[in-house]
Amino acid sequence: MPNTTPHPPVLCSFATSTELCDAVAHFIIKAQKEAVEKKGRFSVAISGGSLPKQLNALIGKAGVKWDKWQVFYADERVVPLDHPDSNHKLCMDELFSKVPIPADNIHPIDPSLADDLEELCDAYEKELIREFAQKDSARFPIFDLILLGVGPDGHTASLFPGHALLTEEDRWVAYIEDSPKPPPKRVTLTFPVINHAARVAFVASGEGKADTLKTVLDKPEEGLPASRVRPAHPGQLYWFCDDAAVSKVEYPRTQYKL
Ligand SMILES: O=C(O)[C@H](O)[C@@H](O)[C@H](O)[C@H](O)COP(=O)(O)O
């Protein structure tokens, strides 16, 4: 029997936000290089919050092959794409409008389907199937990289503590209409998709995250959504944090080598 136990998470911590963002950029470029060498493209899912800004060390960086990126959203608020709450708008403003990525390589949700979230999720799944399923007969897409943040309540993507979506086993993309954090209508990649990725990386900074990360990393048995991110073998989970965010965490650090 092959060993399918998930690898333990790798936690890297940095003194400053510049060092953190530089390491994240380095890590992403390495993942991109491996993916492009293997199959000529790089599939990545991104969430909102501080993350798009934390990716700004990629702007102007040598080695980023933007034309090879295929970008999806790990979660999205169901609002027009130019609405201030849109994760797509945030990513465009902070990153994609500043780099030479072809517009067709970015895959936002279709907000014209906002009145039928079932249909909106189906449409986004079809978008994913176009990228993944033709080349890969796997039951779930295998992203090269999923980049996530973590909220103060331990939510990640739009997977909130205690929500029925935490046990979703079939859908690739699911919706909620009762998000405890506004706006209430959101769509999200599900745990089976997140946990099939080749790599998942959380990026978390600031002392406001200290208690949450203590629970997520030191007490995974409490089952907060961020603790449920455990990519299946041979996938790997990474945590990129600043020292303030992990000041209360006992989980061992790994030195990141640039
Ligand atoms: O959709 C949302 O409400 C936010 O995008 C949210 O999920 C965010 O990603 C986390 O709260 C982490 O955000 P920070 O890294 O900014 O704390």
The ligand as an SDF file (V2000), in Angstrom:
LIG
                    3D

 17 16  0  0  0  0  0  0  0  0999 V2000
  -13.2210   37.0050    1.7500 O   0  0  0  0  0  0  0  0  0  0  0  0
  -12.8440   37.5260    2.7830 C   0  0  0  0  0  0  0  0  0  0  0  0
  -13.5860   37.9180    3.6620 O   0  0  0  0  0  0  0  0  0  0  0  0
  -11.3680   37.7300    2.9740 C   0  0  0  0  0  0  0  0  0  0  0  0
  -10.7390   37.6020    1.7410 O   0  0  0  0  0  0  0  0  0  0  0  0
  -10.8070   36.7600    3.9800 C   0  0  0  0  0  0  0  0  0  0  0  0
  -11.1450   35.4370    3.7090 O   0  0  0  0  0  0  0  0  0  0  0  0
   -9.3250   36.9250    4.1430 C   0  0  0  0  0  0  0  0  0  0  0  0
   -8.6410   36.2410    3.1270 O   0  0  0  0  0  0  0  0  0  0  0  0
   -8.8740   36.4270    5.4800 C   0  0  0  0  0  0  0  0  0  0  0  0
   -9.6800   37.0140    6.4540 O   0  0  0  0  0  0  0  0  0  0  0  0
   -7.4330   36.7570    5.7090 C   0  0  0  0  0  0  0  0  0  0  0  0
   -7.2560   38.0950    5.4760 O   0  0  0  0  0  0  0  0  0  0  0  0
   -5.9500   38.8820    5.9150 P   0  0  0  0  0  0  0  0  0  0  0  0
   -4.7930   38.0930    5.4430 O   0  0  0  0  0  0  0  0  0  0  0  0
   -6.1090   40.2120    5.2620 O   0  0  0  0  0  0  0  0  0  0  0  0
   -6.0310   38.9610    7.3960 O   0  0  0  0  0  0  0  0  0  0  0  0
  1  2  2  0
  2  3  1  0
  2  4  1  0
  4  5  1  0
  4  6  1  0
  6  7  1  0
  6  8  1  0
  8  9  1  0
  8 10  1  0
 10 11  1  0
 10 12  1  0
 12 13  1  0
 13 14  1  0
 14 15  2  0
 14 16  1  0
 14 17  1  0
M  END
$$$$
